[in-house]
Amino acid sequence: MPIEIKMPALSPTMEEGTLAKWLVKEGDTVSSGDIMAEIETDKATMEFEAVDEGVIAKILIAEGTDNVKVGTVIAVLAAEGESAEDAAGGAATAAPQEKPTDDKAPPAPESAKAAEQESGTQQLVAHAEKAGAVDPEVPAGTEMVKTTVREALRDAMAEEMREDERIFVMGEEVAQYQGAYKVTQGLLAEFGDKRVIDTPITEYGFAGIGTGAAMGGLRPIVEFMTFNFALQAIDHIINSAAKTNYMSGGQMRCPIVFRGPNGAASRVGAQHSHNFAAWYASVPGLIVIAPYDAADAKGLLKAAIRTTDPVVFLENELMYGRSFDVPKLDDWVLPIGKARIMREGKDVTIVSYSIGVGLALEAAEKLSGEGIDAEVIDLRTLRPLDRQSVLKSLAKTNRLVVVEEGFPTCSIASEIMALCMEQGFDDLDAPVMRVTNEDVPMPYAANLEKLALVDVARVISAVKKVCYK
Amino acid sequence: MAKAIRAISEPPLPNRERPGEPQPFEASKDQLLEFYKDMLLIRRFEEKAGQLYGLGLIGGFCHLYIGQEAVAVGLQSALTKNDSVITGYRDHGHMLLCRIPPKDVMAELTGRAAGISKGKGGSMHMFSVEHKFYGGHGIVGAQVSLGAGLAFSHKYNNDGGVCLAYFGDGAANQGQVYEAFNMAELWKLPIIFVIENNQYAMGTAVNRASSEDQLYRRGESFRIPGIQVDGMDVLACRGAAETALDWVRAGKGPVILEMKTYRYRGHSMSDPAKYRTREEVQGVRDKSDPIEHVKRLLDEQGVTEDELKKIEQEIRKVVNESADFAESTPEPEAAELYTDVLVERY
């Protein structure tokens, strides 16, 4: 059989090109790898190599020809043992080939089906709803221990490390210094320097090493001194960790926890005060958790360490020293992807997460004195977002305010508002409002910083607005 | 014929232990035949991939390994089952040498459900934990830190494994490479950093992008020894691998191997081909082709043209079968769009 040599495509979008130059002539013997021709488009030039061995029997398209359609037979090769004349004759009568790419386009997904399965995580949330994942029961009589968020986080790591040898902690100052914010206090003494590892100040590098170690089967906890510094490492969090499972067709896991303080602290200026929650929550493949109190910090960090998916665990420096009740149970683990009703109410829903939950609770307390009964929801997990809990509460109160210690634009608050519009529109008696930081880099001056940050007064004012009071 | 592996221009050697001078590997006839088969498999596979790309069956970016075969064959032939391999986006050849079936790779290139990544990864994003091939990474230089992480896990698990982390002369200028160098040496991680210096980062020649273009010296300020190797000579590559593995397995920390090689094809399939002359490419093909080199050695060993032809036919058969499979096997089901985003359910 003579071999037909077809006009190649330089890219998937190329439909035609110029056959700029032939580098072989009829009668030449070619072997695989020999350059036969130059093909050009407006974007690129490609040297066209022979794949098969044989003798060029016939050149069908002359050099210099423009607009040669991809797939057109441009020459005929006589394979070993064939005469060039026979090959040339046989091919000359052959009809031009259909462009082979045409029928290869995948069918567009049916729109109905696409709408039904709007996103993978939405499906997963729906599944969780059916499965009824809820917080574990705290048996009556369980002792409650006043614990700081800092200690709760440390306890979570220590308990998990005792159970699973694959878990290790790495980051700047996590070992000998006992943690830049003392979150890893005591871990070095208990677990040794094989499992509690001080790194150089090279976030990109150690985030990559942690991610690679997770790919290699370990369970790293990578601490960032703050998530502001994690911008140096965000490539590994997103490109390496979040996308691996999908890109590998589900065979390569990346069970890693990236954790550290996020959001504003106190008077540390613009480069140390950014809340990155919305950045990470926009990425499929990541779990994003931002707890408020100590019990959630402990229960969710334990869950984060156990899960096989990569987790971004956003803490808050201002919360580290605050104490809350934590149930004294052997294994306090909370479900990922479930919001928590912090305060029940019937007039209006205040949705928040992390430090904003404190503001929401304080505002709700004050509002109750003015006859407004607010329900407060702590999202706890930002991805996958517990849409059902938000919508359920909205259906009850018909009014909603989102409180977020972060920038307003493209925020978690924006996402909640979109959710209410798309899926809760009929339940709304007033527009959803968001109460966030000002849309400026965080200033240093005490008075300006105060002006920039979300506060209780603003929450109260927004709630009154949506309640038309 | 002993051939010097190391280049002549040497920096003054610091007064600390260094790996010995690598010697060209003394291959038996059978080993040479294995090298020949593996190199030929990569070449024919890549040629076929280029052809399928030309026919529109492979989309996106497609980076071919043609010309560089001796590097991966020489190095990976020295690995054991505990060792791991990671590389960038020019990854087809490395995967074949990890013994991933050619049809699984080719079907990924055509975006089919039977592909190694179920058609969700493509040419640049392929992985096989089973074969200890950890990608297939599309971000230039990412595989170096990730590779250090794999080496970390070898050391943590004390499994005796070494990570072979390949990257190009372009990636050698990325900042994270040096962060990884620092920690790898600090923690004596079992890793060989393999710089595949094919002379061009896309279209930018090494000396237009690198202030120190002798890339094997790039580890000096981290106390990582470097060795420059003729990457067109499979025996030199294997010899360097032996030296590097001895050093790393002895717990002495990482080694850098700079493999001087050359890619015949464009950076990707779509390449302007304006940054180097055809004569340059042809010159390398004529004088230094790694496969022709082994062919000559086999000839000296008395292997006949007929035997080589038979190997060629066997390999063409494997490659053609993988291409036929990759063309005919179905695309992923639409529902696959939503799977593998997360592992667990929440």
Interface residues (C-beta under 8 A of the other chain):
Chain A: K6 P8 A9 L10 S11 P12 S32 G33 I35 E38 K43 A44 T45 M46 E47 F48 E49 V51 V70 G71 K99 P100 T101 K104 P106 P109 E110 K113 Q117 S119 G120 T121 Q123 L124 V125 H127 A128 A131 A133 F168 K194 T199 P200 T202 Y204 G205 F206 A207 G208 I209 G210 T211 G212 A213 A214 M215 G216 G217 L218 D235 H236 N239 S240 K243 T244 N245 Y246 M247 S248 G249 G250 Q251 M252 R253 P284 G285 I287 T307 T308 D309 P335 I336 G337 K338 T381 P384
Chain B: R43 R44 E47 K48 G50 Q51 Y53 G54 L55 G56 L57 G59 G60 I66 S84 I86 G115 I116 S117 K118 G119 K120 G121 H125 M126 F127 S128 V129 E130 Y134 G135 G136 H137 G138 I139 A142 V144 S145 L146 G147 A148 G149 L150 A151 F152 S153 H154 Y156 N157 G175 Q176 Y178 E179 A180 N182 M183 L186 Y264 R265 G266 M269 S270 D271 P272 A273 K274 R278 R285 E331 A334 L337 Y338 T339 D340 V341 L342 V343 E344 R345 Y346
